[in-house]
Structure formats: C-alpha cells, structure tokens
Amino acid sequence: MTQMQTPPYESTQPSDAWAGWVTFAAVMLGLLGVLTVIQGFIALFDDGYFVVAREEDLLLVEFTAWGVIMLCWGAVLVFAGLAVAAGRGWARWFAVVAVSLNVIAQIGFLSAYPVWSAIMIVIDVVVIFALTARWREAKAAV
C-alpha cells in the first residue's frame, strides 16, 4: 500500500517564533500610530519645527493640513495594530496596506527630517515583513 503524503505547503507546523513576529508587528503598528499622531500635533501647533531649505521641498506645504492628515493616519495605524493583536482575519492585509501607505506619507517629511522619516520607513518595512513572512506558521501557532 502506498501512503499519500501531504505537500509541504498544505501542512503547516505552528511556529511560536513567527507568532512572536506577529505580536511584534502589532506593537510596532501601535507605536507607529502614536509617533505619527505626535508628528501630526507638532505639524499643527509648531509651524517652525519642520524647517526645510525651500518650500518646494515638501510634498505638502501647508503644515496644518498635513498635521490633520497625520493625526487621522496615526489613529488608523493604532487601529490596525489593535486589530492585528486581536487576531482578526482581515487585519493582516489591512495593516500591510496601511503601513505601505505610511511609507508614502513619510516621504512628505523626508526633506524636513530625513533621518526621522528614514527610521519610520524602516520600521514600516519591518512590520510588512513580520506580517507577510511565514504567515501560515504564525497563524497556526496563535
């Protein structure tokens, strides 16, 4: 009698290590959201804080509008982090899209604070990695 084997992509072994990455992603999403909210408040209340060499260097010149956008976007990122932490099925892809859009949003501050924006973009990329790499193993462990 021949024994049928399940293809490796169908049998997923749980991995606590990858489940830890998902938890890390949820925490980092919350942190990114809080940092984005702080960035939005700074843009709203301290016009002189984000200084650029030329006004044309910013994606959006009006800091008040950018501050409101960043406040709202920070709330979306915090929501995404809470949803990932709660284990909602839709939250993973919602968070990946939100963090991808956050990379684009950080480009608006790139000329004002390149190091800060670069750090935020790197964190975004790590969160995307944590939410996409070995997802089946992580989900099986939860």
Wavefront OBJ file of the C-alpha trace (Angstrom):
o trace
v 0.000 0.000 0.000
v 1.274 3.415 -0.900
v 0.919 6.158 1.584
v -0.079 9.552 0.247
v 1.935 12.424 1.555
v 0.627 15.915 2.005
v 2.540 18.552 0.044
v 4.668 20.737 2.332
v 2.693 23.882 1.555
v -0.502 22.297 2.887
v 0.856 21.007 6.172
v 1.823 23.947 8.272
v 3.687 23.479 11.502
v 2.990 26.059 14.186
v 5.887 28.350 14.979
v 5.958 30.320 18.208
v 8.836 32.366 16.816
v 6.743 33.596 13.898
v 3.773 34.175 16.197
v 6.121 36.435 18.140
v 6.792 38.376 14.934
v 3.061 38.991 14.551
v 2.893 40.287 18.115
v 5.913 42.461 17.364
v 4.131 43.815 14.276
v 1.031 44.658 16.321
v 3.084 46.519 18.937
v 5.092 48.355 16.291
v 1.907 49.355 14.460
v 0.619 50.889 17.677
v 3.938 52.667 18.215
v 3.983 53.927 14.616
v 0.468 55.233 15.106
v 1.369 57.081 18.293
v 4.518 58.548 16.713
v 2.503 59.648 13.681
v -0.062 61.324 15.954
v 2.763 63.158 17.743
v 4.175 64.165 14.373
v 0.726 65.470 13.409
v 0.414 67.516 16.609
v 3.841 69.026 16.035
v 2.901 69.959 12.477
v -0.330 71.534 13.755
v 0.967 73.534 16.690
v 4.590 74.376 15.878
v 4.922 75.713 12.339
v 8.629 76.422 12.796
v 9.540 72.883 13.876
v 9.624 71.330 10.423
v 12.147 73.536 8.676
v 13.157 72.947 5.073
v 15.633 74.754 2.861
v 12.979 75.637 0.293
v 9.198 75.451 0.494
v 9.133 73.446 -2.729
v 10.959 70.619 -0.948
v 7.855 69.429 0.890
v 5.201 67.245 -0.661
v 2.558 69.339 1.132
v 3.458 72.894 2.029
v 0.520 73.596 4.357
v 1.538 72.184 7.745
v -1.945 72.497 9.265
v -3.486 70.239 6.638
v -0.556 67.826 6.889
v -0.917 67.784 10.680
v -4.594 66.838 10.474
v -3.819 64.126 7.927
v -1.091 62.713 10.170
v -3.400 62.752 13.220
v -6.061 60.783 11.371
v -3.494 58.447 9.839
v -1.945 57.780 13.244
v -5.367 56.723 14.523
v -5.704 54.320 11.565
v -2.308 52.769 12.377
v -3.205 52.334 16.057
v -6.491 50.717 14.996
v -4.607 48.375 12.660
v -2.232 47.389 15.466
v -5.106 46.641 17.822
v -6.864 44.584 15.146
v -3.716 42.547 14.437
v -3.236 41.999 18.179
v -6.839 40.798 18.437
v -6.176 38.245 15.693
v -8.795 39.497 13.248
v -8.515 37.775 9.874
v -8.852 40.950 7.814
v -6.399 42.878 9.977
v -3.264 41.445 8.424
v -3.873 42.800 4.932
v -5.430 45.996 6.241
v -2.238 46.564 8.257
v 0.016 45.778 5.284
v -1.848 48.317 3.138
v -1.860 50.893 5.951
v 1.874 50.545 6.595
v 2.602 50.688 2.867
v 0.673 53.947 2.651
v 2.545 55.169 5.729
v 5.787 54.818 3.778
v 4.341 57.175 1.190
v 3.141 59.573 3.902
v 6.604 59.696 5.461
v 8.022 60.826 2.136
v 6.180 64.115 2.803
v 8.525 64.756 5.724
v 11.645 63.375 4.046
v 13.184 66.734 3.161
v 12.324 68.272 6.548
v 13.690 65.431 8.693
v 15.355 62.780 6.549
v 16.722 60.674 9.408
v 13.378 60.557 11.244
v 11.483 59.714 8.068
v 14.021 57.034 7.155
v 13.675 55.442 10.601
v 9.877 55.419 10.273
v 10.137 53.879 6.792
v 12.496 51.149 8.052
v 10.057 50.317 10.867
v 7.255 50.167 8.287
v 9.239 47.700 6.176
v 9.985 45.501 9.209
v 6.263 45.455 10.066
v 5.423 44.428 6.500
v 7.974 41.620 6.793
v 6.533 40.490 10.128
v 3.019 40.377 8.691
v 3.841 38.601 5.452
v 6.735 36.187 6.038
v 5.702 32.726 7.183
v 2.161 33.836 7.941
v 0.747 30.288 7.922
v 3.210 29.151 10.585
v 2.479 32.168 12.742
v -1.289 31.820 12.359
v -1.118 28.088 13.207
v 0.632 28.933 16.500
v -1.952 31.513 17.580
l 1 2 3 4 5 6 7 8 9 10 11 12 13 14 15 16 17 18 19 20 21 22 23 24 25 26 27 28 29 30 31 32 33 34 35 36 37 38 39 40 41 42 43 44 45 46 47 48 49 50 51 52 53 54 55 56 57 58 59 60 61 62 63 64 65 66 67 68 69 70 71 72 73 74 75 76 77 78 79 80 81 82 83 84 85 86 87 88 89 90 91 92 93 94 95 96 97 98 99 100 101 102 103 104 105 106 107 108 109 110 111 112 113 114 115 116 117 118 119 120 121 122 123 124 125 126 127 128 129 130 131 132 133 134 135 136 137 138 139 140 141 142
